[in-house]
């Protein structure tokens, strides 16, 4: 009877975990010696704090704090200028950890400066995998009313995006992944995030500013960068 009861309770635990979108072993550490440090790049009019939830989840899954770097930058200046800071942050993270490569996870406009970095500044292979959560990779109509340099670069058909997307949207020996939501509300059209040559994933109905906080998306991103 006791054994039967134990199996019944275990079955309930697994079922409950499945219903809320978490695997039964959601809190097991998955960090290994082959896992890369992660650089987080926020979007327009945001800051490093937007990553607090995702960073805490990676820490719970075994990533050392020294392997998780979120930084703030000036979201008004050109994404090409911010790409220089991305380059510096990658080098600093590699120096701090002694790793040979990093993974980059981005939200919204953070996709653009980091893609510029991958295309134009990272020829030495310092990055393994790159993630875009709701990135305006082909522009968004939401940028039509703003006037800062970076925001204008997010407009559909902007010179910056035309150049960034020319020839090859996913250049180099990097593994690209994008996530888009049908309920994004900021990236219009939502398919703007899709990149040719990337693994492109559509999420459930998640608003733009919650893409980096959603537990299911976190699990998918973690599996993508830590195969």
NORJO-V921744 format. One line per field, one symbol per residue. phi: phi as a letter, one per 20 degrees, with the letter a starting at -180 (. if undefined). Layout:
phi->???
This chain:
phi->.ffffffffffffffffffendfgdgeffdfcfefefcdddfdflcbgffegffffffffeoffgfeccdcdbfeeegfffffffggfffffffffemfebcdddcclfgfffffffffdcdfemececccddmeefcnbffefdecfgffffefgnfggffffefmbfcfnedddccccdfdgncecfffgffcfndeddeeffcfgfdgedffffgfffgffecf
